[in-house]
Amino acid sequence: MAAVCIAAPRSGSGKTLLTCGLIRSFMNRKLKVQSFKTGPDYIDPLFHDTVLADGNEGSAETGGCENLDTYLADYETVRDIYAKCSSGADISVIEGVMGLYDGVGGIKRQGSTYDVASCLNVPIILVVDARGASGSLIAEIRGFTCYDEAGLISGVILNRCSKTVYETLSSVIRDELNIKALGYLPVLKDIKIESRYLGLTLPEEIVDIKLQIQKLAGYINDTVDIDGIIEISSSKG
């Protein structure tokens, strides 16, 4: 099954926005998309559903976002949910939770985004917040690949990054880290989805949320390698 897992070093890196923008971008290409959220989170899936409901045929099983949790369910159950819900979809998108390796108790792999991706053998795309850094980002990404025992990290997208910094770092990411540099997103002042103590503001509280996601998909189409992501989505499984 074609699928990608969108993960990050930590919360607040832009996983949800990028995931929603990618879903919209895939739908703009007439692909049937099934989305998932790692863990018991109930707010982020509402954003997925807002995008998916806008003309997506989705999975034969649900069509809406489903949760995948290797703490509340065993591996076999998680694989079964994933297989059933992905049936009929052209591509599945799994949004991670917190940092890639953050699991039970803060240090265990169980329940982490990496645990779910490993359970399903799904390639990971790491979203790295590039604010206030350049060469140090290479060290950060390298650290995450060192813990990647299954070799799942397949690409990187730099968020809140200038074109100049991305062009400087992309060849280093490819040559030194041997993973794909899949593009970047600049600071988007016209996309405003605020956070609060329980997570993101709810979709219905945001003015023109569908228009904002469509604009985000346009930015992604301009600066992110969508074809490269689709290629990666079929590299595991």
C-alpha positions in Angstrom: 0.0 0.0 0.0 1.3 3.5 -0.8 1.8 5.5 2.4 3.9 8.0 4.1 4.3 9.0 7.8 4.7 12.7 8.5 6.9 13.0 11.6 9.0 15.7 13.3 11.6 16.1 16.0 9.0 17.7 18.4 5.5 19.2 18.7 5.0 22.6 17.0 7.2 21.7 14.0 4.2 22.0 11.6 3.2 18.4 11.2 -0.6 19.0 11.1 -0.5 21.9 8.7 1.9 20.1 6.3 -0.2 16.9 6.5 -3.4 18.7 5.7 -1.7 20.6 2.8 -0.3 17.3 1.4 -3.7 15.7 1.7 -5.2 18.6 -0.3 -2.3 18.4 -2.8 -2.9 14.7 -3.4 -6.7 15.3 -3.8 -5.9 18.1 -6.3 -4.2 15.3 -8.3 -7.4 13.2 -8.2 -5.9 10.7 -5.8 -8.1 9.0 -3.2 -6.6 9.7 0.2 -6.9 7.9 3.5 -5.5 9.7 6.6 -4.4 8.5 10.0 -3.3 10.1 13.3 -0.9 8.4 15.7 -2.1 8.1 19.2 -5.5 8.9 20.8 -5.5 12.6 19.6 -9.0 13.8 18.6 -8.3 17.4 17.5 -5.8 16.9 14.6 -8.1 14.3 12.9 -10.8 17.0 12.8 -8.5 19.0 10.5 -7.9 15.9 8.4 -11.6 15.3 8.1 -12.3 18.9 7.1 -9.9 18.4 4.1 -11.0 14.9 3.3 -14.7 15.8 3.3 -14.2 18.3 0.4 -14.5 16.0 -2.6 -12.4 13.0 -1.5 -13.8 9.5 -2.2 -11.4 8.1 0.4 -11.2 4.6 1.6 -13.7 1.9 0.9 -13.9 1.4 4.7 -14.2 4.9 6.2 -13.0 7.8 4.2 -12.3 9.8 7.4 -9.2 10.0 9.6 -8.6 7.0 11.8 -6.3 6.7 14.9 -3.4 4.2 15.1 -2.1 3.5 18.6 0.4 0.8 19.5 -0.1 1.5 23.2 -3.8 1.0 23.3 -3.8 -1.8 20.7 -1.4 -4.6 19.8 0.5 -4.6 16.5 -1.9 -7.0 14.9 -4.9 -4.8 15.6 -3.1 -1.7 14.4 -2.2 -3.5 11.1 -5.8 -4.7 10.7 -7.2 -1.1 11.2 -4.6 0.2 8.8 -5.3 -2.4 6.1 -9.1 -2.1 6.3 -9.1 1.7 6.2 -6.5 2.0 3.5 -8.5 -0.4 1.2 -9.5 1.5 -1.9 -7.2 4.5 -1.3 -4.5 5.5 -3.7 -2.3 6.8 -0.9 -2.4 6.9 2.9 -1.0 9.7 5.0 -0.1 9.1 8.7 0.5 12.1 10.9 2.8 11.5 13.8 2.5 12.6 17.4 5.0 14.8 19.4 8.6 13.9 18.4 9.3 10.9 16.3 10.7 8.7 19.1 8.5 10.0 22.0 6.6 7.0 23.4 5.3 5.7 26.7 7.0 7.4 29.7 8.7 9.8 27.4 11.6 7.4 26.5 10.1 4.1 25.4 9.5 3.4 21.7 6.0 1.8 22.4 3.2 4.2 21.4 5.6 6.5 19.5 5.3 7.6 15.9 8.3 5.5 15.1 6.7 2.5 16.7 3.6 2.8 14.5 5.7 3.4 11.3 7.8 0.4 12.1 4.7 -1.8 12.8 3.4 -0.9 9.4 6.7 -0.6 7.6 5.8 2.9 6.3 8.5 5.4 5.1 8.9 8.5 7.3 9.2 12.0 6.1 10.7 14.2 8.7 9.4 17.8 9.0 12.2 19.9 10.6 11.6 23.5 11.8 14.4 25.5 10.3 13.8 28.8 12.2 17.1 30.3 13.5 19.4 27.6 12.2 21.2 26.4 9.1 24.1 23.9 9.3 23.0 22.8 12.8 19.9 21.3 11.1 22.2 18.7 9.5 23.4 17.5 12.9 19.8 17.4 14.1 18.6 15.3 11.2 21.7 13.0 11.4 20.8 12.3 15.1 17.4 11.2 14.1 18.7 8.9 11.4 21.1 7.3 13.9 18.2 6.0 15.9 16.4 4.8 12.8 17.1 1.1 13.1 14.6 0.1 10.4 15.8 2.6 7.9 12.4 4.3 7.5 13.4 7.9 7.4 13.3 8.5 3.7 13.1 12.3 3.2 13.1 15.7 4.9 11.0 18.8 4.5 12.3 22.0 6.0 9.6 24.2 7.5 9.7 27.9 8.1 12.8 28.0 5.8 14.0 30.4 3.2 14.7 29.3 -0.3 18.4 30.3 0.1 18.9 28.2 3.2 17.1 25.2 1.7 19.2 25.4 -1.5 22.4 25.5 0.7 21.4 22.5 2.8 19.6 20.3 0.3 22.7 18.8 -1.3 24.3 18.2 2.1 21.1 16.3 3.2 21.3 14.2 0.1 25.1 13.6 0.0 26.0 13.3 3.7 22.8 11.8 5.1 21.7 9.8 2.1 18.0 10.8 2.3 15.9 12.9 0.0 15.6 16.6 0.4 11.9 17.0 -0.5 11.6 20.8 -0.4 10.7 23.5 2.1 7.9 25.8 3.2 8.7 29.5 3.9 7.1 31.4 6.8 3.4 31.7 5.7 2.0 34.9 7.2 -1.3 34.4 5.4 -2.0 30.9 6.9 -3.1 31.4 10.5 -4.1 28.3 12.5 -3.4 29.0 16.2 -2.4 26.6 19.0 -3.7 26.6 22.6 -3.2 24.4 25.7 -5.1 21.4 24.3 -3.6 21.7 20.8 -4.8 23.4 17.7 -7.8 25.6 17.6 -10.8 23.6 16.3 -11.5 23.8 12.5 -14.9 25.4 12.9 -13.4 28.2 14.9 -11.1 29.2 12.0 -12.3 31.6 9.4 -12.0 30.2 5.8 -10.2 27.1 7.0 -10.8 25.3 3.7 -9.5 28.3 1.7 -6.4 28.5 3.9 -5.7 24.8 3.4 -6.1 25.2 -0.4 -3.7 28.1 -0.3 -1.3 26.0 1.7 -1.6 23.2 -0.9 -0.6 25.8 -3.5 2.5 26.8 -1.6 3.4 23.1 -1.2 2.9 22.5 -4.9 5.4 25.2 -5.6 8.2 24.4 -3.1 7.8 20.7 -2.1 8.6 17.7 -4.3 5.1 16.0 -4.5 6.2 13.5 -7.1 9.1 12.6 -4.8 6.8 12.0 -1.9 4.5 9.8 -4.0 7.6 7.8 -5.1 8.7 7.3 -1.5 5.2 6.2 -0.5 5.6 3.0 -2.5 9.1 2.2 -1.3 8.1 0.2 1.7 5.1 -1.9 2.7 
